[in-house]
C-alpha cells in the first residue's frame, strides 16, 4: 500500500452531497482530500485492514476496509476511523463531514462514491442493518448533520459500499493491475471538542444553557434565577396542566427548563421558553437585552399569579401569595416639599429592579447617593402645588423597604447624540461583596421605613457584558450557596472561578493597567476594560436561610409525557423512522408530585377524551442497547400512589420527566372501549410497514400475542393492517436498536415469539417480498 497523497483544497472548495441540487460552504477547516493506492488487492485475505493515518483538522484519520464485507456477503465495506476519538473523555465528540470513494481509473465520472457527507449520524454507524431502499429515502431527508466521532463510536461509514463483482471486474476500471485507489474527503469542524460544556456537570455540579445565536443575555439571567432556590421552588409549584399550550405558557416552559437544569447531564436548550416569549427569530433576540428580559419575565410570572388562587406553602410553613413580588419587589416614595408654602406631596412607588447610574459614580454607594439626592425644582422646573400654583420645591426619592432579593441594573449604555447611537460606558465602577443600605444611619430610608431589621446584603451573582454597545456578549458569575466558591456560567460552559477578587476587579471596568504597552496605533477601546458588570443581584443576609431553602423532589411539578397510538400513527414515517415516538412531541401534563394518580387519570380523560376506566398506562424503559420501549403496565398498587412516586418505579429516575404509554382499545366507531385483560404469557408488539413502492414507513398498530405462538399465525392479520393482498408474501425483521449502531434481525416465522427472543414493547418491521435480484431483501 502506497502512502496517501494529500490535497488541501482552497477555502471556498465544497463537497457536493449526493442527491442534492446545491453545495454548502462550511465555516470550518477547509476540506482535505486524501488518496491511497492499495496494491495486490486480491491478496488481502484478512477480514479487515486500515490505511495509513492522515491529518485533517488537527486530528488523525484512517480508512477501515473490509475486502470481503463486514458481515455482508459479496460487498466491500468501508468506514472512516478516528484515531483521536478513542482518547476523548466520556460525552465528548469530534464532528466531521466526509465522503469515501473507490476511484474509477478508466472513467472518473463513474467513481463509486458514498458521498453522503451530511447524513444523519444514526444512519451511518457500523454493523447496521437497514433496507437499502430505505437508506436512500432517509438519507436525503436530512442534509444538515455532521458525523459524530466519540470514544465509543469511532468508525462511521458504509456497510454495503459496492458489490465485489464490480470491484474485481477489471473491465469496469475499479481494479487495474490488481490495484485499487481509495479517496477520502474530510471536513472537520473547527471547534470540535467542547470539554467544558460537555463535562461541566461532573466538574462543577451544574450545566449550562445552549445559545440560540443571540440569547446569551437570556441565558445569564435564567441561570441567576435558577440559582435562587426559593424562586425555583415557587416556579415548580405553578399550577400548570396539560391545558397550558407550551408555545404560550412561560411558567410551564420555565418549569421544564429548571427541571432539566437540575437533572440533565449536558447543556440545556431554551427554544421552547423563548417561543413562549414570542422570540423565535434571530432578529427578535437582538432587540432585547438582559434588562428588558428580566422586566418582561417578572411581569409575565406576576400575571400568572394574579390569575391563580394558589397559595404557595414553602419550607418554613408560611403561606405566601404573590411570591414573585415578595422576592423582588421593594417600595420607595417620591417626596416633594415646597420651600415657600406648606405643601407636601408623597407618592409611593414599587420597583423590582433598580437602575443605577454608572456615569459620574465611582461605585454602588455613589449611585445610591445620586439616586436619593435632593433635587431643587425652581425657575422653569417649578413644582405645581395644587391651589398654590407653581412653587419652588425640593424633591427626592427615599426607600420605604428593600426586597429580599435586590436586583441592581447598572446603566452601562446611553444614547450619544453626537454619534447618534448607543454607546457603552466603561468607566471604573466598584461594587462590594457586602452591601449595607442602612449606612450612615439609614440615609437612603424614608421616615416610613421599617427599621426593625437590617438591610445588609450579600452579593449572589454578577451579570457581565463583554464588548461594545452593538456587539457584545453576556455571561454570569454566580455563587449558588453564597459560599466562597464562585462559578462562571457562559452559555454551555460552566467553570469554577478560583480567583474571584481578580475577576471582580476586572469587572469594575476602567483603564487597563498595561496601557503603556498597547502601542502607538492602539484605539481608545484598547485602553479600557470592555468586560464589565451590568447587573448585580444581592440577597439579604437575614433571609439567606429562607431564600436558599432546600428544594425537595416532592416540591416539583411532575412532568408526565403521555404517548398513545395516535402519536405513533402521526409521527412514524414523518418525524420518526426508528423507535416509536419523539416524546417531546406528545401531550405533556404537569402535576404536583403529591397529586394522586387517580386525579392525573381524570385530567387525561378530560384532555385526551379517554375515560378513566378505558386507560391502561405502561412505563417506558431504556434498555442496555439504548433503545426505548414500553416495558410493563402499572400495577394497581402503583396507581394508588402520588404521581411523584411513580417515577421511582421507572428506570428513568434521573430523567426530568415521567414517560408513559397510554394503551387504548378502540371499536369500529373509533371510540374507546374496555381493555382486555393482559395475561403474563402475552406480549405487546408494535408493527411498522415498509412500503417499498412509496419508500415510506407507516405504523399499522400493535397486537398482543402469546409467547408460545408463532409469527406465521399473525401474517394474515398483518396484511390486513397494512392493507395488502392476502396472497402477497411478507418478511419480518425486529428493530433491535438504532444507536449507537443501527441493528435489525430477521424473524423466523416458524419459531415461537419467545424463541425469537421477543418481549413487551418490541418493534416488528415488515414488507412485501419482491424480486430479490432487483431490490434485495429487507435486510440488504
C-alpha positions in Angstrom: 0.0 0.0 0.0 1.5 3.3 -1.0 1.4 6.4 1.3 -1.6 8.7 1.0 -1.5 11.6 -1.4 -2.8 14.7 0.4 -4.5 17.6 -1.2 -5.7 20.7 0.7 -8.4 22.5 -1.3 -8.9 26.2 -1.3 -11.0 27.7 1.5 -14.1 28.0 -0.8 -14.0 24.5 -2.1 -17.1 22.5 -1.2 -18.1 18.9 -1.2 -21.3 18.0 -3.0 -23.9 15.9 -1.3 -25.2 13.0 -3.4 -28.7 13.8 -4.5 -28.6 17.5 -3.6 -29.0 20.3 -6.0 -26.5 22.7 -4.5 -23.4 22.7 -2.4 -22.8 24.2 1.0 -19.8 26.2 2.2 -18.7 25.4 5.7 -17.2 27.8 8.2 -14.9 25.1 9.4 -11.5 23.7 8.5 -11.3 23.5 4.6 -12.0 20.0 3.2 -8.9 17.8 3.0 -8.6 15.2 0.2 -6.5 12.0 0.7 -5.8 9.2 -1.8 -4.4 5.7 -1.0 -3.2 3.2 -3.7 -3.9 -0.3 -2.5 -1.8 -2.9 -4.4 -2.3 -6.6 -4.6 -6.0 -6.3 -3.8 -6.7 -10.0 -4.5 -4.1 -11.0 -1.9 -5.9 -9.5 1.0 -7.4 -12.4 2.9 -7.8 -10.7 6.2 -11.2 -9.8 7.5 -10.2 -6.1 7.6 -7.3 -3.7 7.5 -6.5 0.0 8.0 -4.9 2.5 5.6 -2.1 4.7 6.8 -3.0 7.6 9.1 -3.5 11.2 7.8 -4.2 14.5 9.5 -7.3 16.6 8.9 -8.4 19.4 11.1 -5.7 18.6 13.6 -6.9 15.0 14.1 -5.7 11.6 12.9 -7.9 9.6 10.5 -7.7 6.3 8.7 -10.0 4.3 6.4 -11.1 0.9 7.7 -11.7 -1.6 4.8 -13.3 -5.0 4.8 -12.3 -6.5 1.5 -14.8 -9.3 1.8 -17.5 -7.4 3.5 -18.3 -6.6 7.2 -20.8 -9.4 7.9 -22.4 -9.0 4.5 -21.7 -11.2 1.5 -20.3 -10.1 -1.8 -19.9 -6.4 -0.8 -16.9 -4.2 0.1 -17.3 -2.3 3.4 -15.5 0.9 4.2 -15.6 3.2 7.3 -13.8 6.4 8.3 -11.9 5.8 11.5 -11.0 8.5 14.0 -7.8 7.6 16.0 -8.1 10.5 18.4 -11.7 9.9 19.4 -10.6 6.9 21.5 -8.9 9.2 23.9 -11.8 11.6 24.3 -13.5 11.9 27.7 -17.0 10.4 28.1 -19.6 12.6 26.4 -17.1 14.5 24.2 -17.1 14.3 20.4 -15.3 15.2 17.2 -17.6 16.4 14.4 -16.7 15.9 10.8 -18.3 15.7 7.3 -16.8 13.1 4.9 -17.1 11.1 1.8 -15.4 7.9 0.7 -14.7 6.8 -2.9 -13.3 4.0 -5.0 -11.7 5.8 -7.9 -12.6 4.5 -11.4 -9.2 4.6 -13.1 -10.7 4.5 -16.6 -13.6 6.8 -16.2 -13.5 9.2 -13.3 -17.2 10.1 -13.8 -18.0 6.6 -12.7 -16.4 6.7 -9.3 -18.3 4.8 -6.7 -18.7 7.5 -4.0 -20.9 7.2 -1.0 -20.9 11.0 -0.9 -23.3 11.1 2.0 -21.3 13.9 3.5 -24.0 15.5 5.6 -26.2 12.5 6.6 -27.8 11.9 10.0 -25.3 10.2 12.3 -27.6 7.3 13.3 -27.8 6.1 9.7 -24.0 5.6 9.2 -23.0 3.5 12.2 -21.0 0.3 11.8 -22.8 -3.0 11.7 -26.1 -1.5 10.8 -28.9 -3.5 9.2 -31.3 -1.4 7.1 -33.3 -1.8 3.9 -31.2 -0.4 1.0 -34.1 1.4 -0.5 -34.9 2.9 2.9 -31.3 4.2 3.1 -31.8 6.3 0.1 -35.1 7.6 1.2 -34.0 8.6 4.7 -30.5 9.8 3.9 -31.9 12.6 1.7 -34.4 13.6 4.3 -32.0 15.5 6.5 -28.8 17.1 5.0 -27.7 19.3 7.8 -26.0 17.0 10.3 -22.3 16.3 11.0 -21.0 12.9 11.8 -20.1 12.5 15.4 -17.0 10.5 16.5 -16.8 9.6 20.2 -14.7 7.3 22.4 -17.3 4.6 21.9 -18.2 5.3 18.2 -15.0 5.9 16.2 -15.8 4.0 12.9 -18.6 5.5 10.7 -19.2 4.6 7.1 -20.8 2.2 4.7 -21.5 -1.5 5.3 -22.5 -2.4 1.7 -20.3 0.1 -0.2 -20.2 -1.6 -3.5 -20.6 -5.2 -4.9 -17.3 -7.2 -5.0 -18.3 -8.4 -8.5 -18.0 -4.8 -9.8 -14.8 -4.1 -7.8 -12.9 -7.1 -9.2 -14.2 -6.8 -12.7 -11.1 -5.4 -14.5 -13.2 -4.2 -17.4 -15.1 -1.8 -15.1 -11.9 0.2 -14.1 -12.1 0.0 -10.3 -9.3 -2.6 -10.1 -6.5 -2.1 -12.6 -3.4 -4.3 -12.4 -4.7 -5.6 -9.1 -4.5 -2.0 -7.6 -7.4 0.0 -6.2 -7.4 3.7 -5.4 -9.4 4.9 -2.3 -10.2 8.5 -1.9 -11.5 10.3 1.3 -12.6 13.9 1.6 -12.8 15.1 5.2 -14.1 18.4 6.7 -13.6 18.8 10.4 -15.5 21.3 12.5 -13.0 24.0 13.6 -14.1 23.9 17.3 -14.8 20.2 17.6 -14.4 19.3 21.3 -16.0 21.5 24.0 -14.8 19.7 27.1 -16.1 22.4 29.5 -19.6 22.3 28.0 -20.0 18.5 27.9 -18.3 17.7 31.2 -19.4 20.6 33.4 -21.8 18.6 35.4 -19.0 16.3 36.5 -16.6 19.1 37.2 -18.9 21.7 38.8 -22.2 20.0 39.6 -24.0 22.4 37.1 -24.8 22.5 33.4 -25.1 25.4 31.0 -27.7 26.7 28.6 -27.3 26.5 24.8 -27.0 29.7 22.9 -29.5 30.0 20.1 -27.4 32.6 18.4 -28.2 35.8 20.3 -29.7 34.5 23.6 -26.6 34.9 25.8 -28.4 37.7 27.8 -31.3 35.4 28.4 -29.0 32.5 29.5 -27.1 34.6 32.0 -30.3 35.9 33.7 -32.0 32.5 33.7 -29.0 30.9 35.5 -29.2 33.7 38.1 -32.9 32.9 38.7 -32.4 29.2 38.7 -29.8 29.5 41.5 -32.3 31.3 43.8 -33.9 28.2 45.4 -36.9 30.0 46.9 -37.8 31.2 43.4 -37.1 27.7 41.9 -39.5 26.2 44.4 -42.2 28.7 43.5 -41.8 28.0 39.8 -42.1 24.3 40.4 -45.4 25.0 42.3 -47.0 26.9 39.4 -50.4 25.3 38.7 -49.7 24.3 35.1 -51.5 21.4 33.5 -51.9 19.9 30.0 -54.2 22.8 29.1 -51.3 25.2 29.0 -50.0 25.4 25.5 -46.2 25.2 25.6 -45.8 27.9 22.9 -47.7 30.4 25.1 -47.1 29.3 28.7 -44.0 30.9 30.2 -44.5 29.3 33.6 -44.8 25.8 32.1 -41.7 26.2 30.0 -39.8 27.7 32.9 -40.7 24.7 35.0 -39.4 22.4 32.3 -36.2 24.4 31.9 -35.5 24.4 35.6 -36.2 20.7 35.9 -33.7 19.9 33.1 -31.1 22.2 34.6 -31.4 20.2 37.8 -31.3 16.7 36.2 -29.7 16.9 32.7 -26.1 15.7 32.2 -25.4 18.2 29.4 -26.3 21.7 28.5 -30.0 22.5 28.1 -31.8 24.1 25.2 -34.1 27.1 25.6 -36.0 27.2 22.3 -39.4 26.3 23.9 -39.1 29.0 26.5 -38.1 31.7 24.0 -41.1 30.6 21.8 -43.3 31.2 24.8 -42.0 34.8 24.9 -42.6 35.2 21.2 -38.9 35.2 20.5 -38.4 32.8 17.6 -36.0 34.6 15.3 -32.5 35.9 15.5 -33.7 39.5 15.0 -36.2 39.1 17.8 -33.4 38.2 20.2 -31.2 41.1 19.1 -34.0 43.6 20.0 -33.7 42.7 23.7 -31.1 42.8 26.4 -30.9 41.4 30.0 -32.7 44.4 31.5 -35.6 44.1 29.1 -35.8 40.3 29.5 -35.8 40.5 33.3 -38.6 43.0 33.3 -40.8 41.0 30.9 -40.2 37.7 32.7 -41.1 39.2 36.1 -44.3 40.8 34.7 -45.3 37.5 33.0 -44.9 35.5 36.1 -46.7 38.1 38.2 -49.6 37.9 35.7 -49.7 34.2 36.1 -50.0 34.5 39.9 -52.8 37.1 39.5 -54.8 34.6 37.5 -54.4 31.9 40.2 -55.8 31.5 43.6 -52.9 29.3 44.6 -51.4 29.9 48.0 -47.8 28.7 48.0 -46.7 26.9 51.1 -42.9 27.0 51.4 -40.5 25.0 53.5 -40.9 27.2 56.7 -44.6 26.8 56.6 -45.6 30.4 55.9 -48.5 30.9 53.5 -47.3 33.3 50.8 -49.2 34.8 47.9 -47.6 36.8 45.2 -44.2 35.2 45.8 -42.5 36.9 42.9 -43.4 40.3 44.4 -42.2 39.3 47.8 -38.9 38.2 46.5 -38.1 41.1 44.2 -40.5 43.9 44.9 -39.5 46.9 47.0 -41.0 50.3 47.7 -39.9 53.8 47.6 -41.5 57.2 48.0 -41.3 60.3 45.8 -41.2 63.1 48.3 -41.8 66.8 47.2 -41.9 69.6 49.8 -42.5 73.3 48.8 -40.0 75.8 50.1 -42.2 78.9 50.5 -45.6 77.4 51.3 -46.7 74.4 53.4 -47.4 71.8 50.8 -46.0 68.2 50.7 -46.7 65.5 48.1 -45.9 61.9 48.8 -46.3 59.2 46.2 -45.5 55.6 46.9 -43.9 53.6 44.1 -42.9 49.9 43.6 -39.8 48.5 41.9 -38.5 45.1 41.2 -35.1 46.2 39.8 -33.3 49.5 40.4 -31.5 51.2 37.6 -28.3 52.9 38.9 -26.2 55.5 37.2 -22.7 54.5 36.3 -21.6 57.7 34.6 -20.2 60.1 37.2 -20.3 57.5 40.0 -17.4 55.6 41.5 -19.5 52.7 42.8 -22.8 51.4 44.1 -22.9 53.7 47.2 -22.2 56.7 45.0 -25.1 55.6 42.8 -27.5 55.3 45.8 -26.3 58.8 46.9 -27.2 60.2 43.5 -30.5 58.2 43.4 -31.6 59.8 46.7 -30.1 63.2 46.5 -32.2 66.3 46.9 -33.2 68.0 43.6 -34.2 71.7 43.5 -37.3 72.5 41.5 -37.1 76.2 40.6 -37.2 78.5 37.7 -38.6 76.8 34.7 -38.9 73.5 36.5 -41.0 74.7 39.5 -43.5 72.3 41.0 -47.3 72.7 40.5 -48.5 72.7 44.1 -52.3 72.5 43.7 -54.0 75.7 44.8 -50.6 77.3 45.4 -49.7 77.2 41.7 -46.1 76.8 40.7 -43.7 76.8 43.6 -40.0 76.3 44.4 -39.7 72.9 45.9 -37.3 70.1 46.9 -37.8 66.6 45.5 -36.1 63.4 46.5 -36.6 59.6 46.4 -36.4 57.7 49.7 -36.8 54.0 50.2 -39.6 52.5 52.3 -38.3 49.0 52.1 -35.9 46.8 50.0 -36.8 43.4 48.7 -35.1 40.1 50.0 -33.5 39.7 46.5 -32.2 43.1 45.3 -31.6 43.4 41.6 -29.4 46.4 40.5 -29.1 47.2 36.8 -26.1 49.3 36.1 -26.7 51.8 33.3 -23.7 51.0 31.2 -25.4 52.1 28.0 -26.6 55.6 27.0 -27.5 57.4 23.8 -24.8 59.7 22.3 -26.5 62.5 20.4 -23.2 63.4 18.6 -22.7 59.9 17.3 -26.5 59.3 17.1 -26.1 55.8 18.5 -26.0 53.9 21.8 -22.5 53.8 23.4 -21.2 51.8 26.3 -19.8 53.4 29.4 -16.7 51.5 30.6 -15.9 53.8 33.5 -14.5 52.2 36.6 -17.4 51.3 38.9 -16.9 49.3 42.1 -19.4 47.1 43.9 -18.9 45.4 47.3 -19.4 41.7 48.2 -21.4 43.0 51.2 -23.8 45.9 50.6 -25.0 47.9 53.7 -28.1 50.0 52.8 -28.5 51.1 56.4 -25.3 53.0 56.2 -24.9 56.5 57.8 -27.9 56.0 60.0 -30.2 55.0 57.1 -29.5 57.9 54.8 -31.5 56.2 52.0 -34.5 55.4 54.1 -37.7 57.4 54.4 -39.4 58.1 57.8 -41.9 55.4 56.9 -39.3 52.7 56.7 -39.4 49.7 59.0 -36.1 49.9 60.9 -36.6 46.7 62.9 -34.3 44.6 60.6 -31.0 45.2 58.8 -30.7 45.9 55.1 -27.4 44.1 54.9 -26.9 42.2 51.6 -24.5 39.6 50.2 -23.6 39.5 46.5 -25.1 36.5 44.9 -24.4 37.0 41.2 -22.9 39.4 38.7 -24.1 39.6 35.1 -21.3 40.7 32.8 -21.4 42.4 29.4 -18.3 42.0 27.2 -17.8 44.1 24.1 -19.4 47.3 22.9 -23.0 48.5 22.8 -23.9 46.9 19.5 -21.5 44.0 19.6 -21.2 42.1 22.8 -21.7 39.0 24.9 -23.4 38.3 28.3 -22.3 35.8 30.9 -22.6 35.5 34.7 -20.6 34.8 37.8 -22.8 33.1 40.5 -22.2 31.6 43.9 -25.3 29.5 44.3 -24.9 28.8 48.1 -23.2 32.2 49.0 -20.1 30.3 49.9 -16.6 31.4 48.8 -16.9 29.3 45.6 -18.0 31.2 42.5 -18.8 29.7 39.1 -18.8 31.2 35.7 -21.9 30.5 33.6 -21.1 31.3 29.9 -23.8 29.7 27.8 -22.9 26.0 27.5 -19.8 26.3 29.6 -19.7 26.2 33.4 -16.4 26.6 35.2 -15.1 27.1 38.7 -13.6 30.5 39.4 -10.7 30.3 41.8 -9.5 34.0 41.9 -12.7 35.9 42.4 -11.0 39.1 43.7 -9.1 39.4 40.5 -12.2 38.7 38.4 -14.3 41.3 40.3 -11.6 43.9 40.0 -11.6 43.3 36.2 -15.4 43.7 36.1 -15.2 47.1 37.6 -14.2 48.5 34.2 -11.9 51.5 33.8 -8.5 51.7 32.2 -6.2 48.8 31.7 -3.1 48.7 33.9 -0.8 47.9 30.9 -2.0 50.7 28.7 1.6 51.8 28.2 2.4 48.6 26.3 -0.5 48.8 23.9 1.4 50.6 21.2 1.1 53.9 19.3 -1.6 52.6 16.9 -4.0 51.5 19.6 -7.6 52.8 19.6 -9.3 54.3 22.7 -11.1 51.0 23.3 -7.8 49.2 23.6 -7.1 51.2 26.8 -10.4 50.3 28.5 -11.8 47.1 30.0 -14.8 46.1 28.0 -15.9 43.2 30.2 -17.9 45.0 32.9 -20.7 44.2 35.3 -24.1 45.3 34.0 -26.4 43.7 36.7 -25.9 42.8 40.3 -28.1 40.5 42.4 -27.8 40.7 46.2 -29.6 38.6 48.9 -30.5 40.0 52.3 -28.3 38.2 54.9 -31.1 37.9 57.4 -33.2 35.9 54.9 -30.5 33.7 53.5 -31.9 30.5 55.1 -35.3 31.2 53.7 -34.2 32.1 50.2 -31.5 29.4 50.0 -34.0 26.8 51.1 -33.8 23.1 50.1 -35.9 22.2 47.1 -37.1 18.7 47.6 -38.3 16.4 44.8 -41.8 16.5 46.1 -41.8 20.3 45.7 -41.5 19.9 42.0 -44.2 19.6 39.4 -44.0 16.2 37.8 -43.8 16.4 34.0 -45.7 13.4 32.6 -45.5 12.9 28.8 -48.1 10.5 27.6 -47.8 8.8 24.2 -50.5 6.7 22.6 -51.3 5.1 19.3 -52.4 8.4 17.7 -48.9 9.8 18.3 -47.3 6.7 16.7 -49.6 7.0 13.7 -48.8 10.7 13.3 -45.0 10.5 13.8 -43.7 7.2 12.3 -42.7 7.8 8.7 -42.7 11.6 9.1 -40.8 12.6 12.2 -39.7 9.2 13.4 -38.0 6.5 11.3 -36.6 4.4 14.1 -38.0 3.6 17.6 -41.6 4.5 18.3 -42.1 8.2 19.0 -40.5 11.5 19.8 -41.7 12.1 23.3 -41.0 15.8 23.1 -43.9 16.0 20.6 -46.6 14.2 22.7 -49.1 15.6 25.2 -47.4 16.8 28.4 -49.1 17.0 31.8 -47.7 19.0 34.7 -48.9 17.7 38.0 -47.7 18.3 41.6 -45.7 15.4 42.8 -48.2 14.8 45.7 -51.2 14.7 43.2 -52.9 11.3 43.3 -52.6 9.2 40.1 -56.4 9.0 40.0 -56.6 12.8 39.6 -54.0 12.6 36.9 -56.1 10.0 35.1 -59.1 12.3 35.3 -57.1 15.1 33.7 -56.0 12.7 30.9 -59.7 11.8 30.4 -60.6 15.4 30.1 -57.7 16.4 27.7 -57.5 13.3 25.6 -61.1 12.2 25.7 -60.3 8.7 27.0 -62.5 7.7 30.0 -60.5 6.6 33.1 -61.9 3.0 33.0 -60.5 2.6 29.5 -57.0 3.8 30.3 -54.0 1.5 30.8 -50.6 3.1 31.4 -47.2 1.5 30.7 -43.8 2.5 32.0 -41.0 3.1 29.4 -37.6 1.7 29.9 -34.2 2.4 28.3 -32.7 -0.9 27.5 -29.0 -1.8 27.7 -28.8 -1.3 23.9 -30.1 2.3 24.3 -33.5 1.6 22.7 -36.5 3.0 24.5 -39.7 0.8 24.8 -42.9 0.5 26.9 -41.9 -2.3 29.3 -44.9 -3.1 31.5 -48.3 -1.8 32.7 -48.6 0.0 36.0 -49.8 -2.3 38.8 -53.0 -1.4 40.8 -50.8 -0.7 43.8 -48.6 1.8 41.9 -51.7 3.6 40.6 -52.8 4.2 44.3 -49.6 6.3 44.8 -49.0 10.0 44.1 -47.5 10.7 40.7 -44.3 11.8 42.3 -43.7 8.3 43.5 -44.5 6.6 40.2 -41.2 7.7 38.7 -39.4 5.8 41.4 -40.6 2.6 39.8 -39.2 3.6 36.4 -35.6 3.3 35.3 -35.7 6.9 34.4 -35.4 8.2 38.0 -32.8 10.7 36.9 -34.9 11.9 34.0 -36.6 15.3 34.1 -39.9 13.7 33.1 -42.0 10.6 33.6 -42.8 8.9 30.3 -45.9 6.8 30.0 -47.6 4.9 27.1 -51.3 5.1 27.2 -52.9 1.9 25.8 -56.4 2.4 24.5 -58.6 -0.1 22.7 -61.0 1.4 20.1 -64.0 -0.1 18.5 -65.3 0.0 14.9 -66.6 3.6 15.6 -63.0 4.6 16.8 -64.4 5.2 20.3 -62.6 3.9 23.4 -63.8 0.6 24.7 -62.9 -1.8 27.6 -59.4 -3.2 27.5 -58.9 -7.0 27.5 -57.1 -8.4 30.5 -53.4 -8.9 29.8 -52.0 -12.3 30.9 -48.4 -13.0 31.8 -47.8 -15.0 28.7 -49.0 -12.3 26.4 -46.6 -9.9 24.7 -47.4 -6.5 23.3 -45.7 -5.9 20.0 -45.7 -2.8 17.7 -45.8 -3.2 13.9 -44.4 -0.9 11.2 -45.0 -1.5 7.5 -42.3 -0.5 5.0 -43.9 0.3 1.6 -41.1 -0.2 -1.0 -43.0 1.4 -3.8 -43.6 4.6 -2.0 -40.3 4.3 0.0 -42.1 5.1 3.3 -42.7 3.7 6.7 -46.1 3.5 8.3 -47.3 2.5 11.8 -50.1 0.0 11.4 -50.8 -0.9 15.0 -50.0 -3.2 17.9 -51.0 -6.7 18.8 -50.9 -9.0 21.8 -49.5 -12.4 21.0 -48.8 -15.4 23.1 -45.2 -16.1 23.7 -45.8 -19.7 22.6 -47.4 -18.7 19.4 -45.6 -18.2 16.1 -45.3 -15.2 13.7 -46.7 -17.3 10.9 -50.0 -17.3 12.8 -50.4 -13.5 12.6 -49.3 -12.9 8.9 -52.9 -12.7 7.7 -53.7 -10.1 10.4 -50.6 -8.0 9.5 -51.5 -8.0 5.8 -54.9 -6.8 6.9 -53.5 -4.0 9.0 -51.2 -2.9 6.1 -53.9 -3.1 3.5 -52.1 -5.5 1.2 -53.5 -8.6 -0.6 -53.6 -11.8 1.4 -51.8 -13.6 -1.5 -48.7 -11.4 -1.0 -45.6 -12.7 0.8 -44.1 -10.6 3.6 -40.9 -10.8 5.6 -40.4 -9.6 9.1 -37.5 -8.1 11.0 -37.1 -6.9 14.6 -35.7 -3.4 15.1 -33.2 -4.0 17.9 -31.7 -0.5 18.2 -30.6 2.4 16.1 -28.0 4.0 18.4 -25.0 3.7 18.7 -25.4 1.2 15.8 -28.5 0.6 13.7 -29.3 -3.1 14.0 -32.2 -5.3 12.8 -32.5 -9.0 12.9 -34.6 -11.4 10.8 -37.6 -13.1 12.5 -38.1 -16.8 11.8 -41.8 -17.2 11.2 -41.7 -20.9 12.2 -40.1 -20.3 15.6 -42.2 -19.1 18.6 -42.2 -15.5 19.7 -40.2 -16.5 22.7 -37.7 -18.4 20.6 -37.3 -15.3 18.5 -36.5 -13.5 21.8 -39.4 -11.1 21.6 -40.7 -9.2 24.6 -43.2 -6.4 25.5 -42.6 -3.2 23.6 -40.6 -4.8 20.7 -40.9 -3.3 17.2 -41.6 -5.5 14.2 -41.0 -4.1 10.7 -42.4 -6.0 7.7 -42.6 -5.5 4.0 -43.7 -7.3 0.9 -41.2 -9.8 -0.6 -40.3 -8.7 -4.2 -37.7 -9.7 -6.7 -34.6 -10.1 -4.7 -32.2 -9.6 -7.6 -33.6 -6.1 -8.3 -34.2 -4.7 -4.8 -32.7 -7.0 -2.3 -34.3 -8.3 0.9 -35.4 -6.2 3.8 -32.0 -6.7 5.5 -29.9 -5.9 2.4 
